[in-house]
Amino acid sequence: MLHASISRQFGGRRGARLASCETWRRTSRLNPLNLRQLGPQLTLRPCHWLSGRPGMELQKGLWQDIFFIETILASQCAKGSIANATASTGLAATLLPGGRTVHSTFKVLRNIINSETPSCSIKKGTALSRVLQDASVLIVDEATLLHRKVIEAIDTTLKDIRSYSEVMGGLLTLLCGDFRQILPVVRQGTRANIVDACLNSSSLWKLVQQYRLTTNMRVALQADERAEMFTNKLLRLGNGETDTVQSPDYVSLLNFGTPAENIDILLDRIYPQIDSNYENHTWLMQRAILAPHNDSVSQINKLLAEKLPTQTHTYTAINSVVDEEQAVQFPVEFLNSIEVPGLSPHVLDLKCGMPVMLLRSIKPPELMNGTRCIIHNCNRHFVEVVIAAGIYSGHHHSIPRIPLRPSDTMFPFQFERKQFPLRPCFAMTINKAQGQTLKVIGLDLRQPIFAHGMLYVALSRTGKEDSITTLLSQGLARNVVYTEVL
């Protein structure tokens, strides 16, 4: 009965365990340099913070921070224990065996940021609560993206479910992340609001035991000194130690990667001969163009979609207000014109062979918000896709039209859009790219960076400096760093 509940609540955890056991056998001989840094100390306190360096990311299959997490999960699997793998974003969760988002796993309330006593909507006696009672390890990846009240809500919930007053209910918890990366999003928030939302501003932070991975596995195992130099440059940039030019926030990126003169050159360098290479899914998933703003991303996606030789299939959404009495005030024509981040466009153009990103979690842990797929076939009532990244790569699924509501509260009304929860992802925002590792990246920085850690995240998506192409305004880029959170 317990195994059945685990399978239902955590998306087939048994299959994830088998994958983790294979990971344990595959990795146990490769990672002693970093494992020795933690050793048996992980049991000294219930809650731990693990951060690393840019060099911990994947390059030629050698190492990744997620690789370390997989090893911990697999070691628990080998003991027959329950290990819960979660992440702050769906994209990061797809890279973990049996991974789920934090919000999905703990049923986090949408208005939790405004709550004085945050908690999760998990009741005692449910299958999910029993899984959390019997769990031995909880891992939260990309924890720096979470508002501190989410972690505080998890702490309160685990104390209640496990009937234990110690932090996280005594459950061994590993929070992973890097405060040089992007911080929680606070809509229209000031610098002080964003800093206050960070995990290290929580009252729980003083109870967290901190560790830092310092061994660059790529350098240690490959003797790649250029990677070490690139890592050190990224650390200086992330710490705000790079020399500024013209104004306090702007730095020169002429010594980072290769500059492109215009958008066409950028597209050709990142996606050369895309009209033929698009059939190679591995090639397609190894590259992306990153930009800070959604309008730049939409423009790039449209330009690259036009280069695909396949037929265009146009899908028009059905929009309506939730409150029928507001239908006169907000006509359909107005609703059709609304473009909201995280929501499919009213008119969605798709092509076979096009990379797309899923915008809603449909079938966790395979189809998560942020999962990257390739369009396999376009039908009238559903779109067939193949997962192209993560541990479920190669799995085929049919995506239906579903009702979508924006999570944004900027409108004085609620509306619903019935559309396929997909967006093209030749290009993506820097926020969406956090947690990913790519072989080739392009940066469109014609519009300035606007948040802490965005430039650091963008440049650290690859392990090789010569894999970066930048499109800049006058060779400069804004680098926003809140030194008080580092």
MIBAZA-428233 format. One record per residue (C-alpha): x, y, z. Coordinates in Angstrom, 1 decimal. Example, Ala and Ser with C-alpha at 12.3 -4.5 7.8 and 13.67 -1.06 7.14 Angstrom:
12.3, -4.5, 7.8
13.7, -1.1, 7.1
END
This chain:
0.0, 0.0, 0.0
2.8, 2.4, 0.9
4.6, 1.7, -2.4
1.4, 2.4, -4.3
1.0, 5.7, -2.6
4.6, 6.6, -3.3
4.0, 5.8, -7.0
0.9, 7.9, -7.2
2.2, 10.9, -5.3
5.8, 11.1, -6.7
5.3, 10.0, -10.2
6.6, 6.4, -10.2
9.4, 6.7, -7.6
10.2, 3.0, -7.9
11.3, 3.6, -11.5
13.3, 6.6, -10.4
15.0, 4.4, -7.7
16.1, 1.9, -10.4
17.6, 4.8, -12.4
19.3, 6.1, -9.2
20.8, 2.7, -8.4
22.3, 2.6, -11.8
23.6, 6.2, -11.2
25.2, 5.0, -7.9
27.1, 2.2, -9.6
28.1, 4.5, -12.4
29.3, 7.5, -10.3
30.6, 6.0, -7.1
34.1, 5.7, -8.6
34.1, 9.2, -10.1
33.2, 11.6, -7.4
35.5, 11.0, -4.3
37.0, 14.5, -4.5
33.7, 16.2, -3.7
32.2, 13.5, -1.6
35.1, 13.8, 0.9
34.1, 17.4, 1.5
30.8, 16.3, 3.0
31.4, 12.8, 4.3
29.5, 11.8, 7.4
28.9, 15.5, 8.4
25.5, 15.5, 6.6
23.9, 13.9, 9.7
25.1, 16.6, 12.2
22.0, 18.8, 11.6
18.7, 18.2, 9.9
19.0, 21.1, 7.4
22.0, 21.7, 5.1
23.0, 24.3, 2.5
25.1, 23.1, -0.5
26.6, 25.6, -3.0
29.2, 25.1, -5.6
31.2, 26.8, -8.3
30.4, 27.4, -12.0
32.8, 24.5, -12.8
30.5, 22.1, -11.2
28.3, 22.1, -14.4
28.2, 19.3, -16.9
30.8, 19.2, -19.7
31.2, 16.1, -21.7
29.3, 14.1, -19.1
32.0, 14.6, -16.4
30.3, 16.5, -13.6
27.3, 18.5, -12.6
25.9, 19.7, -9.3
22.9, 17.5, -10.2
25.3, 14.6, -10.6
26.2, 15.0, -6.9
22.5, 15.1, -6.0
21.9, 11.9, -8.0
24.6, 10.2, -6.0
23.0, 11.1, -2.7
19.6, 9.9, -3.9
21.1, 6.7, -5.2
22.9, 6.0, -1.9
19.5, 6.2, -0.1
17.9, 4.0, -2.8
20.6, 1.4, -2.2
19.6, 1.3, 1.5
15.9, 1.0, 0.6
15.1, 4.5, 2.0
12.7, 7.0, 0.5
14.5, 10.1, -0.9
12.4, 13.0, -2.2
14.0, 15.0, -5.1
12.4, 18.4, -5.7
13.4, 21.6, -7.4
12.1, 25.2, -7.5
11.4, 25.0, -11.3
10.0, 22.3, -13.5
13.0, 22.5, -15.8
15.4, 21.7, -13.0
13.1, 19.0, -11.7
13.2, 17.2, -15.0
16.9, 16.6, -14.6
16.4, 14.7, -11.3
15.4, 11.1, -11.1
11.7, 11.2, -10.2
12.0, 14.9, -9.6
9.0, 17.1, -8.8
8.6, 20.8, -8.3
8.5, 22.1, -4.7
5.1, 23.6, -5.2
3.7, 20.4, -6.6
5.2, 18.1, -3.9
4.2, 20.2, -0.9
1.0, 21.7, -2.4
2.3, 25.2, -1.8
-0.5, 27.8, -1.7
-0.4, 30.5, -4.5
-0.8, 33.4, -2.1
1.8, 32.1, 0.4
4.0, 35.2, 0.1
1.2, 37.3, 1.7
0.7, 34.9, 4.6
1.9, 35.8, 8.1
2.0, 32.1, 9.1
2.9, 30.2, 5.9
2.1, 26.5, 5.6
1.3, 23.9, 2.9
-2.1, 22.3, 2.2
-1.1, 18.8, 3.2
-3.3, 17.0, 5.7
-2.2, 14.4, 8.2
-3.3, 10.9, 7.2
-3.1, 11.4, 3.5
-0.8, 9.2, 1.3
1.5, 12.2, 0.7
1.8, 12.9, 4.4
2.7, 9.2, 5.0
5.4, 9.4, 2.4
6.9, 12.5, 4.0
6.7, 10.8, 7.4
8.7, 7.8, 6.2
11.2, 9.8, 4.0
14.9, 9.8, 5.0
16.1, 12.7, 2.7
14.6, 15.8, 1.1
16.5, 17.6, -1.6
15.6, 21.0, -2.9
17.6, 22.1, -6.0
17.8, 25.7, -7.2
16.6, 26.8, -3.7
17.7, 30.4, -4.2
14.8, 30.9, -6.6
12.3, 30.2, -3.8
10.8, 32.8, -1.6
11.9, 32.3, 2.0
8.2, 31.9, 3.0
8.0, 28.7, 0.9
10.8, 27.1, 2.9
9.2, 28.3, 6.1
5.9, 26.8, 5.0
7.7, 23.5, 4.3
9.3, 23.6, 7.8
6.0, 24.2, 9.5
4.3, 21.4, 7.5
7.0, 18.9, 8.1
7.0, 19.6, 11.9
3.3, 19.0, 11.9
3.3, 15.9, 9.8
6.2, 14.3, 11.5
5.2, 15.5, 15.0
8.7, 16.7, 15.8
9.6, 20.3, 16.7
13.1, 20.3, 15.2
13.8, 22.2, 12.0
12.2, 20.5, 9.0
10.6, 18.0, 11.4
13.9, 16.3, 11.8
14.0, 15.3, 8.1
17.5, 15.4, 6.6
17.1, 18.3, 4.1
19.7, 19.4, 1.5
19.1, 22.8, 0.0
21.2, 23.4, -3.1
21.9, 26.6, -4.9
24.1, 29.6, -5.5
23.2, 33.1, -4.3
25.1, 34.5, -7.2
22.3, 33.3, -9.4
18.8, 34.8, -9.8
16.9, 35.5, -6.6
13.1, 35.2, -5.9
10.9, 37.3, -8.1
9.1, 40.0, -6.2
6.7, 41.8, -8.6
7.4, 45.6, -8.5
9.7, 44.9, -5.6
12.6, 47.1, -4.5
16.1, 45.8, -3.8
15.2, 45.6, -0.1
12.1, 43.6, -0.9
14.0, 41.1, -3.0
16.8, 40.7, -0.4
14.1, 40.2, 2.3
12.6, 37.4, 0.2
15.8, 35.5, 0.0
16.4, 32.2, 1.8
19.3, 33.6, 3.9
17.0, 36.3, 5.3
14.8, 33.7, 6.9
14.9, 33.0, 10.6
15.7, 29.4, 9.7
19.0, 30.3, 8.1
20.9, 30.3, 11.4
19.9, 26.7, 11.9
21.3, 25.6, 8.5
24.7, 24.0, 8.3
26.5, 25.3, 5.2
28.9, 23.5, 2.8
30.6, 24.6, -0.4
31.9, 22.4, -3.2
35.3, 23.7, -4.1
36.8, 21.0, -6.4
36.3, 21.7, -10.0
35.8, 18.2, -11.4
36.4, 19.2, -15.0
39.8, 20.5, -14.1
40.6, 17.6, -11.7
39.7, 14.8, -14.1
40.5, 16.4, -17.5
43.4, 18.8, -16.5
41.5, 21.5, -18.3
43.2, 24.7, -17.2
41.1, 26.9, -19.5
38.0, 25.8, -17.7
39.6, 26.9, -14.4
40.4, 30.3, -15.8
36.8, 30.7, -17.2
35.4, 29.6, -13.8
37.5, 32.2, -12.0
36.3, 34.9, -14.4
32.7, 33.9, -13.7
33.2, 34.0, -10.0
34.6, 37.5, -10.2
31.6, 38.5, -12.3
29.1, 36.9, -9.9
30.7, 38.5, -6.9
30.5, 41.9, -8.5
34.3, 42.2, -8.6
34.7, 42.8, -12.4
35.9, 46.3, -13.3
33.0, 48.5, -14.4
32.9, 50.8, -17.4
31.1, 54.1, -17.8
28.6, 53.5, -14.9
28.7, 51.4, -11.7
26.6, 48.5, -13.2
28.1, 48.1, -16.7
31.0, 45.7, -17.5
32.8, 44.9, -20.8
32.1, 41.5, -22.2
34.6, 41.7, -25.0
36.7, 39.1, -23.2
33.7, 36.7, -22.8
33.1, 34.6, -25.9
32.8, 35.9, -29.4
30.9, 39.1, -30.3
28.3, 39.2, -33.0
27.7, 42.3, -35.1
23.9, 41.8, -35.6
21.1, 39.5, -34.9
21.4, 37.5, -38.2
25.0, 36.6, -37.4
24.0, 35.5, -33.9
21.3, 33.2, -35.3
23.7, 31.7, -37.9
26.4, 31.0, -35.3
24.1, 29.3, -32.8
21.9, 27.5, -35.3
24.0, 27.0, -38.4
22.2, 25.3, -41.4
19.1, 24.9, -39.2
17.0, 23.9, -42.3
18.8, 20.5, -42.3
20.3, 20.2, -38.8
16.9, 20.6, -37.0
16.3, 16.8, -37.6
19.1, 16.0, -35.1
17.3, 16.4, -31.8
20.5, 16.2, -29.8
22.1, 19.0, -31.8
19.0, 21.1, -31.3
18.8, 20.6, -27.5
22.5, 21.4, -27.0
22.0, 25.1, -28.0
19.8, 28.1, -27.2
19.8, 31.9, -27.4
19.1, 33.7, -24.1
17.7, 37.1, -23.6
16.5, 39.1, -20.5
13.1, 40.1, -21.9
10.2, 38.2, -23.4
9.8, 40.4, -26.4
13.3, 39.7, -27.6
12.8, 36.0, -27.1
9.5, 36.0, -29.1
11.3, 37.9, -32.0
14.1, 35.4, -32.1
11.8, 32.4, -32.0
9.8, 33.8, -34.9
12.9, 34.4, -37.0
14.2, 30.9, -36.5
10.9, 29.2, -37.0
10.7, 30.8, -40.4
13.9, 28.9, -41.4
12.4, 25.5, -40.8
11.3, 23.9, -44.0
8.3, 22.1, -42.5
4.6, 23.3, -42.8
3.2, 25.9, -40.4
0.2, 24.8, -38.3
-1.7, 27.7, -36.8
-3.8, 27.2, -33.6
-6.1, 30.0, -32.4
-7.1, 30.1, -28.7
-10.5, 30.6, -27.2
-10.5, 33.4, -24.6
-13.1, 34.3, -22.1
-13.5, 36.1, -18.8
-14.2, 33.9, -15.7
-16.9, 36.2, -14.5
-19.6, 36.4, -17.2
-20.8, 39.7, -15.9
-17.5, 41.3, -17.0
-17.8, 40.1, -20.6
-19.2, 43.4, -21.8
-16.3, 45.4, -20.1
-13.6, 43.1, -21.5
-14.6, 41.9, -25.0
-13.0, 38.9, -26.7
-11.0, 41.2, -29.0
-9.2, 42.7, -26.0
-8.6, 39.3, -24.4
-7.1, 38.0, -27.7
-4.5, 40.8, -27.7
-3.2, 40.0, -24.2
0.4, 38.5, -24.1
1.4, 37.3, -20.7
4.6, 35.5, -19.7
3.9, 31.9, -18.8
0.8, 31.8, -21.0
0.5, 30.5, -24.6
-0.1, 33.2, -27.2
-3.6, 33.7, -28.7
-2.2, 32.6, -32.1
0.3, 29.8, -31.8
2.3, 28.8, -34.9
3.9, 25.3, -34.7
6.0, 23.3, -37.1
7.2, 19.7, -37.0
10.8, 19.6, -35.8
10.4, 22.8, -33.7
11.7, 22.9, -30.1
9.0, 23.9, -27.7
8.7, 24.4, -23.9
5.8, 23.0, -21.9
4.1, 25.8, -19.9
2.2, 23.6, -17.4
2.8, 20.4, -15.5
0.6, 17.9, -17.2
2.0, 14.5, -16.2
4.7, 14.8, -13.5
7.5, 13.9, -13.4
7.7, 13.5, -17.2
5.7, 16.5, -18.5
6.6, 19.4, -16.2
6.4, 23.1, -16.6
9.7, 23.9, -18.4
10.1, 20.5, -20.1
11.8, 20.9, -23.5
10.2, 18.9, -26.3
10.3, 18.6, -30.1
7.1, 18.8, -32.2
6.6, 15.3, -33.8
3.2, 15.7, -35.3
0.5, 18.4, -35.5
-3.1, 17.4, -35.4
-6.3, 19.4, -35.1
-7.1, 18.5, -31.4
-3.7, 17.5, -30.1
0.0, 17.9, -30.7
2.4, 15.0, -30.5
5.7, 15.8, -28.9
8.9, 13.9, -28.0
10.7, 14.8, -24.8
14.2, 16.0, -25.9
16.0, 16.8, -22.7
16.3, 15.3, -19.2
16.1, 11.7, -18.0
12.8, 11.0, -19.9
14.3, 12.0, -23.3
12.8, 10.1, -26.2
9.4, 9.6, -24.6
6.4, 10.5, -26.8
3.3, 12.2, -25.5
0.1, 13.9, -26.9
-0.5, 17.4, -25.6
-4.2, 18.5, -25.6
-5.6, 22.0, -25.5
-6.2, 22.9, -21.8
-7.7, 26.0, -20.1
-4.9, 28.3, -18.9
-5.2, 31.1, -16.4
-2.4, 33.6, -15.9
-0.8, 33.5, -12.4
-0.1, 37.2, -12.8
-2.4, 39.4, -10.7
-1.8, 42.6, -12.7
-5.2, 42.5, -14.3
-8.4, 43.7, -12.5
-10.2, 40.6, -13.8
-9.6, 36.9, -14.4
-9.6, 35.4, -17.8
-9.1, 31.9, -19.3
-7.4, 30.9, -22.5
-8.0, 27.5, -24.0
-4.8, 26.7, -26.0
-1.9, 24.2, -26.2
0.4, 24.9, -23.2
3.4, 25.3, -25.5
5.8, 28.0, -26.6
8.7, 27.8, -29.2
12.1, 27.7, -27.4
14.9, 28.2, -29.9
15.4, 31.2, -27.5
14.3, 31.5, -23.9
14.6, 34.1, -21.1
17.6, 33.9, -18.8
15.3, 33.1, -15.9
14.0, 30.0, -17.7
17.5, 28.9, -18.5
18.6, 28.7, -14.8
19.5, 25.1, -14.0
20.2, 24.1, -17.6
23.6, 23.2, -19.1
24.1, 23.8, -22.8
26.9, 23.2, -25.3
26.4, 26.3, -27.3
24.8, 29.6, -26.2
24.0, 33.0, -27.7
23.3, 36.0, -25.6
21.1, 38.8, -26.9
21.9, 41.6, -24.5
20.7, 44.6, -26.7
18.2, 45.2, -23.9
19.8, 45.6, -20.5
19.9, 43.1, -17.7
17.5, 44.1, -14.9
17.9, 41.6, -12.0
20.6, 40.3, -9.7
22.6, 37.3, -11.1
21.1, 37.3, -14.6
24.4, 37.9, -16.4
26.2, 35.3, -14.2
23.5, 32.8, -15.0
23.5, 33.5, -18.7
27.3, 33.1, -19.0
27.6, 30.0, -16.8
25.1, 27.9, -18.9
28.1, 26.4, -20.7
31.5, 25.2, -19.5
33.6, 26.6, -22.4
34.1, 30.3, -23.1
34.5, 29.7, -26.8
31.0, 28.3, -26.9
29.5, 31.7, -26.1
28.4, 34.3, -28.7
27.2, 37.7, -27.5
25.2, 40.5, -29.2
25.8, 43.6, -27.2
25.1, 47.3, -27.3
28.5, 49.1, -27.6
30.3, 46.0, -26.2
28.8, 46.5, -22.7
26.4, 44.6, -20.5
24.7, 45.5, -17.2
25.8, 43.3, -14.3
23.4, 43.6, -11.3
24.8, 42.2, -8.1
23.3, 42.5, -4.6
26.5, 41.9, -2.6
24.5, 41.8, 0.7
23.1, 38.3, -0.2
26.4, 36.7, -1.1
END
